[in-house]
Amino acid sequence: MPHPPGARLQMKMSKVALPGGPTTPLPEYGLRGAILENAGGDVYVKMTGPETVVKAATPAFKEMVRDAAHPPGR
């Protein structure tokens, strides 16, 4: 699937998550991430949560990545 221009990498995963802190498995969790290239340093963006929530929020995530990579007026 193509990713927004300016995003070097965009990834999507579904798995049992083991977040930082106590390692309690979180089944059916999703992850979506992107790396935005920037002359001042790359910016890493990650969204995690229940898979259904991540899936529902994916269009807004992609829009945010696209807008961050190419802000209006630039």
mmCIF file as gemmi writes it, N, C-alpha and C atoms, coordinates in Angstrom:
data_model
loop_
_atom_site.group_PDB
_atom_site.id
_atom_site.type_symbol
_atom_site.label_atom_id
_atom_site.label_alt_id
_atom_site.label_comp_id
_atom_site.label_asym_id
_atom_site.label_entity_id
_atom_site.label_seq_id
_atom_site.pdbx_PDB_ins_code
_atom_site.Cartn_x
_atom_site.Cartn_y
_atom_site.Cartn_z
_atom_site.occupancy
_atom_site.B_iso_or_equiv
_atom_site.pdbx_formal_charge
_atom_site.auth_seq_id
_atom_site.auth_asym_id
_atom_site.pdbx_PDB_model_num
ATOM 1 N N . MET Axp A 1 ? 0.847 -1.167 0 1 0 ? 1 A 1
ATOM 2 C CA . MET Axp A 1 ? 0 0 0 1 0 ? 1 A 1
ATOM 3 C C . MET Axp A 1 ? 0.898 1.237 0 1 0 ? 1 A 1
ATOM 4 N N . PRO Axp A 2 ? 0.663 2.197 -0.906 1 0 ? 2 A 1
ATOM 5 C CA . PRO Axp A 2 ? 1.5 3.404 -0.918 1 0 ? 2 A 1
ATOM 6 C C . PRO Axp A 2 ? 1.309 4.215 0.357 1 0 ? 2 A 1
ATOM 7 N N . HIS Axp A 3 ? 2.354 4.91 0.739 1 0 ? 3 A 1
ATOM 8 C CA . HIS Axp A 3 ? 2.282 5.748 1.936 1 0 ? 3 A 1
ATOM 9 C C . HIS Axp A 3 ? 2.362 7.212 1.53 1 0 ? 3 A 1
ATOM 10 N N . PRO Axp A 4 ? 1.972 8.111 2.409 1 0 ? 4 A 1
ATOM 11 C CA . PRO Axp A 4 ? 1.985 9.532 2.085 1 0 ? 4 A 1
ATOM 12 C C . PRO Axp A 4 ? 3.385 10.007 1.711 1 0 ? 4 A 1
ATOM 13 N N . PRO Axp A 5 ? 3.505 10.907 0.723 1 0 ? 5 A 1
ATOM 14 C CA . PRO Axp A 5 ? 4.805 11.457 0.366 1 0 ? 5 A 1
ATOM 15 C C . PRO Axp A 5 ? 5.474 12.078 1.591 1 0 ? 5 A 1
ATOM 16 N N . GLY Axp A 6 ? 6.776 11.903 1.706 1 0 ? 6 A 1
ATOM 17 C CA . GLY Axp A 6 ? 7.516 12.459 2.83 1 0 ? 6 A 1
ATOM 18 C C . GLY Axp A 6 ? 7.628 11.494 3.995 1 0 ? 6 A 1
ATOM 19 N N . ALA Axp A 7 ? 6.86 10.426 3.965 1 0 ? 7 A 1
ATOM 20 C CA . ALA Axp A 7 ? 6.983 9.391 4.993 1 0 ? 7 A 1
ATOM 21 C C . ALA Axp A 7 ? 7.907 8.321 4.427 1 0 ? 7 A 1
ATOM 22 N N . ARG Axp A 8 ? 9.024 8.127 5.077 1 0 ? 8 A 1
ATOM 23 C CA . ARG Axp A 8 ? 10.002 7.164 4.583 1 0 ? 8 A 1
ATOM 24 C C . ARG Axp A 8 ? 9.504 5.743 4.772 1 0 ? 8 A 1
ATOM 25 N N . LEU Axp A 9 ? 8.8 5.519 5.835 1 0 ? 9 A 1
ATOM 26 C CA . LEU Axp A 9 ? 8.332 4.178 6.143 1 0 ? 9 A 1
ATOM 27 C C . LEU Axp A 9 ? 7.005 4.292 6.857 1 0 ? 9 A 1
ATOM 28 N N . GLN Axp A 10 ? 6.104 3.445 6.463 1 0 ? 10 A 1
ATOM 29 C CA . GLN Axp A 10 ? 4.856 3.358 7.214 1 0 ? 10 A 1
ATOM 30 C C . GLN Axp A 10 ? 4.606 1.886 7.448 1 0 ? 10 A 1
ATOM 31 N N . MET Axp A 11 ? 4.24 1.524 8.66 1 0 ? 11 A 1
ATOM 32 C CA . MET Axp A 11 ? 4.044 0.116 8.947 1 0 ? 11 A 1
ATOM 33 C C . MET Axp A 11 ? 2.738 -0.113 9.677 1 0 ? 11 A 1
ATOM 34 N N . LYS Axp A 12 ? 2.269 -1.332 9.539 1 0 ? 12 A 1
ATOM 35 C CA . LYS Axp A 12 ? 1.028 -1.737 10.191 1 0 ? 12 A 1
ATOM 36 C C . LYS Axp A 12 ? 1.249 -3.14 10.728 1 0 ? 12 A 1
ATOM 37 N N . MET Axp A 13 ? 0.843 -3.375 11.953 1 0 ? 13 A 1
ATOM 38 C CA . MET Axp A 13 ? 1.004 -4.691 12.555 1 0 ? 13 A 1
ATOM 39 C C . MET Axp A 13 ? -0.207 -5.021 13.405 1 0 ? 13 A 1
ATOM 40 N N . SER Axp A 14 ? -0.469 -6.286 13.536 1 0 ? 14 A 1
ATOM 41 C CA . SER Axp A 14 ? -1.438 -6.783 14.507 1 0 ? 14 A 1
ATOM 42 C C . SER Axp A 14 ? -0.739 -7.904 15.25 1 0 ? 14 A 1
ATOM 43 N N . LYS Axp A 15 ? -0.812 -7.872 16.57 1 0 ? 15 A 1
ATOM 44 C CA . LYS Axp A 15 ? -0.091 -8.872 17.348 1 0 ? 15 A 1
ATOM 45 C C . LYS Axp A 15 ? -0.566 -8.839 18.789 1 0 ? 15 A 1
ATOM 46 N N . VAL Axp A 16 ? 0.024 -9.67 19.581 1 0 ? 16 A 1
ATOM 47 C CA . VAL Axp A 16 ? -0.141 -9.565 21.027 1 0 ? 16 A 1
ATOM 48 C C . VAL Axp A 16 ? 0.92 -8.583 21.479 1 0 ? 16 A 1
ATOM 49 N N . ALA Axp A 17 ? 0.512 -7.459 22.024 1 0 ? 17 A 1
ATOM 50 C CA . ALA Axp A 17 ? 1.449 -6.402 22.403 1 0 ? 17 A 1
ATOM 51 C C . ALA Axp A 17 ? 1.982 -6.636 23.811 1 0 ? 17 A 1
ATOM 52 N N . LEU Axp A 18 ? 3.242 -6.278 24.009 1 0 ? 18 A 1
ATOM 53 C CA . LEU Axp A 18 ? 3.874 -6.289 25.33 1 0 ? 18 A 1
ATOM 54 C C . LEU Axp A 18 ? 4.486 -4.913 25.535 1 0 ? 18 A 1
ATOM 55 N N . PRO Axp A 19 ? 3.681 -3.924 25.951 1 0 ? 19 A 1
ATOM 56 C CA . PRO Axp A 19 ? 4.191 -2.563 26.093 1 0 ? 19 A 1
ATOM 57 C C . PRO Axp A 19 ? 5.214 -2.462 27.217 1 0 ? 19 A 1
ATOM 58 N N . GLY Axp A 20 ? 5.91 -1.311 27.287 1 0 ? 20 A 1
ATOM 59 C CA . GLY Axp A 20 ? 6.876 -1.083 28.353 1 0 ? 20 A 1
ATOM 60 C C . GLY Axp A 20 ? 6.213 -1.205 29.715 1 0 ? 20 A 1
ATOM 61 N N . GLY Axp A 21 ? 7.008 -1.437 30.705 1 0 ? 21 A 1
ATOM 62 C CA . GLY Axp A 21 ? 6.462 -1.634 32.048 1 0 ? 21 A 1
ATOM 63 C C . GLY Axp A 21 ? 6.128 -3.094 32.249 1 0 ? 21 A 1
ATOM 64 N N . PRO Axp A 22 ? 5.093 -3.384 33.005 1 0 ? 22 A 1
ATOM 65 C CA . PRO Axp A 22 ? 4.727 -4.784 33.226 1 0 ? 22 A 1
ATOM 66 C C . PRO Axp A 22 ? 4.428 -5.468 31.89 1 0 ? 22 A 1
ATOM 67 N N . THR Axp A 23 ? 4.934 -6.655 31.706 1 0 ? 23 A 1
ATOM 68 C CA . THR Axp A 23 ? 4.759 -7.352 30.432 1 0 ? 23 A 1
ATOM 69 C C . THR Axp A 23 ? 3.516 -8.233 30.464 1 0 ? 23 A 1
ATOM 70 N N . THR Axp A 24 ? 2.38 -7.584 30.448 1 0 ? 24 A 1
ATOM 71 C CA . THR Axp A 24 ? 1.099 -8.275 30.383 1 0 ? 24 A 1
ATOM 72 C C . THR Axp A 24 ? 0.657 -8.296 28.926 1 0 ? 24 A 1
ATOM 73 N N . PRO Axp A 25 ? 0.527 -9.478 28.318 1 0 ? 25 A 1
ATOM 74 C CA . PRO Axp A 25 ? 0.126 -9.54 26.912 1 0 ? 25 A 1
ATOM 75 C C . PRO Axp A 25 ? -1.216 -8.837 26.674 1 0 ? 25 A 1
ATOM 76 N N . LEU Axp A 26 ? -1.284 -8.114 25.58 1 0 ? 26 A 1
ATOM 77 C CA . LEU Axp A 26 ? -2.513 -7.43 25.173 1 0 ? 26 A 1
ATOM 78 C C . LEU Axp A 26 ? -2.927 -8.003 23.821 1 0 ? 26 A 1
ATOM 79 N N . PRO Axp A 27 ? -3.747 -9.056 23.805 1 0 ? 27 A 1
ATOM 80 C CA . PRO Axp A 27 ? -4.118 -9.681 22.542 1 0 ? 27 A 1
ATOM 81 C C . PRO Axp A 27 ? -4.932 -8.742 21.66 1 0 ? 27 A 1
ATOM 82 N N . GLU Axp A 28 ? -4.802 -8.971 20.361 1 0 ? 28 A 1
ATOM 83 C CA . GLU Axp A 28 ? -5.547 -8.225 19.346 1 0 ? 28 A 1
ATOM 84 C C . GLU Axp A 28 ? -5.287 -6.732 19.422 1 0 ? 28 A 1
ATOM 85 N N . TYR Axp A 29 ? -4.029 -6.37 19.65 1 0 ? 29 A 1
ATOM 86 C CA . TYR Axp A 29 ? -3.62 -4.972 19.613 1 0 ? 29 A 1
ATOM 87 C C . TYR Axp A 29 ? -2.993 -4.69 18.266 1 0 ? 29 A 1
ATOM 88 N N . GLY Axp A 30 ? -3.11 -3.461 17.8 1 0 ? 30 A 1
ATOM 89 C CA . GLY Axp A 30 ? -2.546 -3.067 16.526 1 0 ? 30 A 1
ATOM 90 C C . GLY Axp A 30 ? -1.53 -1.957 16.701 1 0 ? 30 A 1
ATOM 91 N N . LEU Axp A 31 ? -0.723 -1.761 15.676 1 0 ? 31 A 1
ATOM 92 C CA . LEU Axp A 31 ? 0.282 -0.705 15.66 1 0 ? 31 A 1
ATOM 93 C C . LEU Axp A 31 ? 0.337 -0.128 14.265 1 0 ? 31 A 1
ATOM 94 N N . ARG Axp A 32 ? 0.419 1.172 14.168 1 0 ? 32 A 1
ATOM 95 C CA . ARG Axp A 32 ? 0.672 1.848 12.898 1 0 ? 32 A 1
ATOM 96 C C . ARG Axp A 32 ? 1.736 2.881 13.194 1 0 ? 32 A 1
ATOM 97 N N . GLY Axp A 33 ? 2.741 2.949 12.33 1 0 ? 33 A 1
ATOM 98 C CA . GLY Axp A 33 ? 3.833 3.882 12.565 1 0 ? 33 A 1
ATOM 99 C C . GLY Axp A 33 ? 4.334 4.496 11.278 1 0 ? 33 A 1
ATOM 100 N N . ALA Axp A 34 ? 5.046 5.594 11.414 1 0 ? 34 A 1
ATOM 101 C CA . ALA Axp A 34 ? 5.648 6.276 10.271 1 0 ? 34 A 1
ATOM 102 C C . ALA Axp A 34 ? 6.906 6.987 10.742 1 0 ? 34 A 1
ATOM 103 N N . ILE Axp A 35 ? 7.846 7.149 9.818 1 0 ? 35 A 1
ATOM 104 C CA . ILE Axp A 35 ? 9.047 7.94 10.074 1 0 ? 35 A 1
ATOM 105 C C . ILE Axp A 35 ? 9.014 9.108 9.097 1 0 ? 35 A 1
ATOM 106 N N . LEU Axp A 36 ? 8.998 10.32 9.627 1 0 ? 36 A 1
ATOM 107 C CA . LEU Axp A 36 ? 8.97 11.525 8.801 1 0 ? 36 A 1
ATOM 108 C C . LEU Axp A 36 ? 10.384 12.075 8.72 1 0 ? 36 A 1
ATOM 109 N N . GLU Axp A 37 ? 10.893 12.211 7.506 1 0 ? 37 A 1
ATOM 110 C CA . GLU Axp A 37 ? 12.226 12.766 7.32 1 0 ? 37 A 1
ATOM 111 C C . GLU Axp A 37 ? 12.174 14.271 7.486 1 0 ? 37 A 1
ATOM 112 N N . ASN Axp A 38 ? 13.158 14.802 8.196 1 0 ? 38 A 1
ATOM 113 C CA . ASN Axp A 38 ? 13.213 16.229 8.464 1 0 ? 38 A 1
ATOM 114 C C . ASN Axp A 38 ? 14.672 16.631 8.518 1 0 ? 38 A 1
ATOM 115 N N . ALA Axp A 39 ? 15.007 17.778 7.95 1 0 ? 39 A 1
ATOM 116 C CA . ALA Axp A 39 ? 16.394 18.247 7.96 1 0 ? 39 A 1
ATOM 117 C C . ALA Axp A 39 ? 16.923 18.389 9.383 1 0 ? 39 A 1
ATOM 118 N N . GLY Axp A 40 ? 16.06 18.716 10.331 1 0 ? 40 A 1
ATOM 119 C CA . GLY Axp A 40 ? 16.473 18.872 11.725 1 0 ? 40 A 1
ATOM 120 C C . GLY Axp A 40 ? 16.503 17.561 12.495 1 0 ? 40 A 1
ATOM 121 N N . GLY Axp A 41 ? 16.131 16.473 11.855 1 0 ? 41 A 1
ATOM 122 C CA . GLY Axp A 41 ? 16.089 15.158 12.502 1 0 ? 41 A 1
ATOM 123 C C . GLY Axp A 41 ? 14.777 14.468 12.189 1 0 ? 41 A 1
ATOM 124 N N . ASP Axp A 42 ? 14.832 13.176 12.088 1 0 ? 42 A 1
ATOM 125 C CA . ASP Axp A 42 ? 13.635 12.413 11.77 1 0 ? 42 A 1
ATOM 126 C C . ASP Axp A 42 ? 12.656 12.423 12.943 1 0 ? 42 A 1
ATOM 127 N N . VAL Axp A 43 ? 11.38 12.315 12.61 1 0 ? 43 A 1
ATOM 128 C CA . VAL Axp A 43 ? 10.321 12.269 13.615 1 0 ? 43 A 1
ATOM 129 C C . VAL Axp A 43 ? 9.642 10.904 13.484 1 0 ? 43 A 1
ATOM 130 N N . TYR Axp A 44 ? 9.549 10.198 14.601 1 0 ? 44 A 1
ATOM 131 C CA . TYR Axp A 44 ? 8.933 8.876 14.632 1 0 ? 44 A 1
ATOM 132 C C . TYR Axp A 44 ? 7.546 9.005 15.258 1 0 ? 44 A 1
ATOM 133 N N . VAL Axp A 45 ? 6.546 8.487 14.557 1 0 ? 45 A 1
ATOM 134 C CA . VAL Axp A 45 ? 5.163 8.576 15.012 1 0 ? 45 A 1
ATOM 135 C C . VAL Axp A 45 ? 4.62 7.153 15.135 1 0 ? 45 A 1
ATOM 136 N N . LYS Axp A 46 ? 3.975 6.86 16.253 1 0 ? 46 A 1
ATOM 137 C CA . LYS Axp A 46 ? 3.442 5.514 16.469 1 0 ? 46 A 1
ATOM 138 C C . LYS Axp A 46 ? 2.069 5.615 17.121 1 0 ? 46 A 1
ATOM 139 N N . MET Axp A 47 ? 1.162 4.769 16.652 1 0 ? 47 A 1
ATOM 140 C CA . MET Axp A 47 ? -0.162 4.664 17.257 1 0 ? 47 A 1
ATOM 141 C C . MET Axp A 47 ? -0.374 3.194 17.614 1 0 ? 47 A 1
ATOM 142 N N . THR Axp A 48 ? -0.705 2.918 18.865 1 0 ? 48 A 1
ATOM 143 C CA . THR Axp A 48 ? -1.013 1.557 19.287 1 0 ? 48 A 1
ATOM 144 C C . THR Axp A 48 ? -2.326 1.561 20.051 1 0 ? 48 A 1
ATOM 145 N N . GLY Axp A 49 ? -2.989 0.438 20.045 1 0 ? 49 A 1
ATOM 146 C CA . GLY Axp A 49 ? -4.237 0.297 20.779 1 0 ? 49 A 1
ATOM 147 C C . GLY Axp A 49 ? -4.958 -0.951 20.321 1 0 ? 49 A 1
ATOM 148 N N . PRO Axp A 50 ? -6.158 -1.157 20.805 1 0 ? 50 A 1
ATOM 149 C CA . PRO Axp A 50 ? -6.935 -2.298 20.333 1 0 ? 50 A 1
ATOM 150 C C . PRO Axp A 50 ? -7.022 -2.252 18.803 1 0 ? 50 A 1
ATOM 151 N N . GLU Axp A 51 ? -6.872 -3.411 18.179 1 0 ? 51 A 1
ATOM 152 C CA . GLU Axp A 51 ? -6.809 -3.475 16.72 1 0 ? 51 A 1
ATOM 153 C C . GLU Axp A 51 ? -7.986 -2.774 16.046 1 0 ? 51 A 1
ATOM 154 N N . THR Axp A 52 ? -9.188 -2.92 16.583 1 0 ? 52 A 1
ATOM 155 C CA . THR Axp A 52 ? -10.354 -2.283 15.965 1 0 ? 52 A 1
ATOM 156 C C . THR Axp A 52 ? -10.254 -0.758 16.03 1 0 ? 52 A 1
ATOM 157 N N . VAL Axp A 53 ? -9.712 -0.233 17.123 1 0 ? 53 A 1
ATOM 158 C CA . VAL Axp A 53 ? -9.557 1.22 17.272 1 0 ? 53 A 1
ATOM 159 C C . VAL Axp A 53 ? -8.478 1.729 16.326 1 0 ? 53 A 1
ATOM 160 N N . VAL Axp A 54 ? -7.347 1.017 16.251 1 0 ? 54 A 1
ATOM 161 C CA . VAL Axp A 54 ? -6.262 1.418 15.349 1 0 ? 54 A 1
ATOM 162 C C . VAL Axp A 54 ? -6.755 1.403 13.905 1 0 ? 54 A 1
ATOM 163 N N . LYS Axp A 55 ? -7.491 0.362 13.541 1 0 ? 55 A 1
ATOM 164 C CA . LYS Axp A 55 ? -8.015 0.27 12.175 1 0 ? 55 A 1
ATOM 165 C C . LYS Axp A 55 ? -8.96 1.432 11.876 1 0 ? 55 A 1
ATOM 166 N N . ALA Axp A 56 ? -9.844 1.753 12.813 1 0 ? 56 A 1
ATOM 167 C CA . ALA Axp A 56 ? -10.794 2.852 12.611 1 0 ? 56 A 1
ATOM 168 C C . ALA Axp A 56 ? -10.088 4.204 12.532 1 0 ? 56 A 1
ATOM 169 N N . ALA Axp A 57 ? -8.974 4.363 13.243 1 0 ? 57 A 1
ATOM 170 C CA . ALA Axp A 57 ? -8.25 5.641 13.272 1 0 ? 57 A 1
ATOM 171 C C . ALA Axp A 57 ? -7.21 5.755 12.162 1 0 ? 57 A 1
ATOM 172 N N . THR Axp A 58 ? -7.025 4.704 11.353 1 0 ? 58 A 1
ATOM 173 C CA . THR Axp A 58 ? -5.992 4.723 10.318 1 0 ? 58 A 1
ATOM 174 C C . THR Axp A 58 ? -6.165 5.859 9.313 1 0 ? 58 A 1
ATOM 175 N N . PRO Axp A 59 ? -7.36 6.148 8.795 1 0 ? 59 A 1
ATOM 176 C CA . PRO Axp A 59 ? -7.47 7.278 7.862 1 0 ? 59 A 1
ATOM 177 C C . PRO Axp A 59 ? -7.005 8.601 8.485 1 0 ? 59 A 1
ATOM 178 N N . ALA Axp A 60 ? -7.358 8.858 9.732 1 0 ? 60 A 1
ATOM 179 C CA . ALA Axp A 60 ? -6.916 10.089 10.403 1 0 ? 60 A 1
ATOM 180 C C . ALA Axp A 60 ? -5.409 10.067 10.626 1 0 ? 60 A 1
ATOM 181 N N . PHE Axp A 61 ? -4.844 8.905 10.943 1 0 ? 61 A 1
ATOM 182 C CA . PHE Axp A 61 ? -3.394 8.773 11.125 1 0 ? 61 A 1
ATOM 183 C C . PHE Axp A 61 ? -2.677 9.112 9.815 1 0 ? 61 A 1
ATOM 184 N N . LYS Axp A 62 ? -3.157 8.543 8.709 1 0 ? 62 A 1
ATOM 185 C CA . LYS Axp A 62 ? -2.54 8.815 7.402 1 0 ? 62 A 1
ATOM 186 C C . LYS Axp A 62 ? -2.633 10.297 7.055 1 0 ? 62 A 1
ATOM 187 N N . GLU Axp A 63 ? -3.767 10.912 7.337 1 0 ? 63 A 1
ATOM 188 C CA . GLU Axp A 63 ? -3.931 12.34 7.067 1 0 ? 63 A 1
ATOM 189 C C . GLU Axp A 63 ? -2.95 13.159 7.907 1 0 ? 63 A 1
ATOM 190 N N . MET Axp A 64 ? -2.788 12.797 9.174 1 0 ? 64 A 1
ATOM 191 C CA . MET Axp A 64 ? -1.845 13.499 10.044 1 0 ? 64 A 1
ATOM 192 C C . MET Axp A 64 ? -0.415 13.361 9.52 1 0 ? 64 A 1
ATOM 193 N N . VAL Axp A 65 ? -0.044 12.155 9.085 1 0 ? 65 A 1
ATOM 194 C CA . VAL Axp A 65 ? 1.302 11.935 8.541 1 0 ? 65 A 1
ATOM 195 C C . VAL Axp A 65 ? 1.493 12.758 7.27 1 0 ? 65 A 1
ATOM 196 N N . ARG Axp A 66 ? 0.503 12.748 6.394 1 0 ? 66 A 1
ATOM 197 C CA . ARG Axp A 66 ? 0.587 13.514 5.145 1 0 ? 66 A 1
ATOM 198 C C . ARG Axp A 66 ? 0.716 15.009 5.442 1 0 ? 66 A 1
ATOM 199 N N . ASP Axp A 67 ? -0.097 15.524 6.373 1 0 ? 67 A 1
ATOM 200 C CA . ASP Axp A 67 ? -0.043 16.947 6.714 1 0 ? 67 A 1
ATOM 201 C C . ASP Axp A 67 ? 1.273 17.315 7.387 1 0 ? 67 A 1
ATOM 202 N N . ALA Axp A 68 ? 1.804 16.429 8.219 1 0 ? 68 A 1
ATOM 203 C CA . ALA Axp A 68 ? 3.084 16.701 8.879 1 0 ? 68 A 1
ATOM 204 C C . ALA Axp A 68 ? 4.231 16.673 7.879 1 0 ? 68 A 1
ATOM 205 N N . ALA Axp A 69 ? 4.145 15.787 6.886 1 0 ? 69 A 1
ATOM 206 C CA . ALA Axp A 69 ? 5.204 15.682 5.883 1 0 ? 69 A 1
ATOM 207 C C . ALA Axp A 69 ? 5.174 16.859 4.913 1 0 ? 69 A 1
ATOM 208 N N . HIS Axp A 70 ? 3.995 17.362 4.634 1 0 ? 70 A 1
ATOM 209 C CA . HIS Axp A 70 ? 3.829 18.466 3.678 1 0 ? 70 A 1
ATOM 210 C C . HIS Axp A 70 ? 2.808 19.461 4.218 1 0 ? 70 A 1
ATOM 211 N N . PRO Axp A 71 ? 3.204 20.296 5.193 1 0 ? 71 A 1
ATOM 212 C CA . PRO Axp A 71 ? 2.253 21.262 5.754 1 0 ? 71 A 1
ATOM 213 C C . PRO Axp A 71 ? 1.729 22.213 4.679 1 0 ? 71 A 1
ATOM 214 N N . PRO Axp A 72 ? 0.464 22.622 4.768 1 0 ? 72 A 1
ATOM 215 C CA . PRO Axp A 72 ? -0.08 23.588 3.811 1 0 ? 72 A 1
ATOM 216 C C . PRO Axp A 72 ? 0.756 24.868 3.806 1 0 ? 72 A 1
ATOM 217 N N . GLY Axp A 73 ? 0.941 25.43 2.634 1 0 ? 73 A 1
ATOM 218 C CA . GLY Axp A 73 ? 1.692 26.68 2.519 1 0 ? 73 A 1
ATOM 219 C C . GLY Axp A 73 ? 3.197 26.492 2.428 1 0 ? 73 A 1
ATOM 220 N N . ARG Axp A 74 ? 3.661 25.242 2.398 1 0 ? 74 A 1
ATOM 221 C CA . ARG Axp A 74 ? 5.102 25.009 2.252 1 0 ? 74 A 1
ATOM 222 C C . ARG Axp A 74 ? 5.407 24.399 0.939 1 0 ? 74 A 1
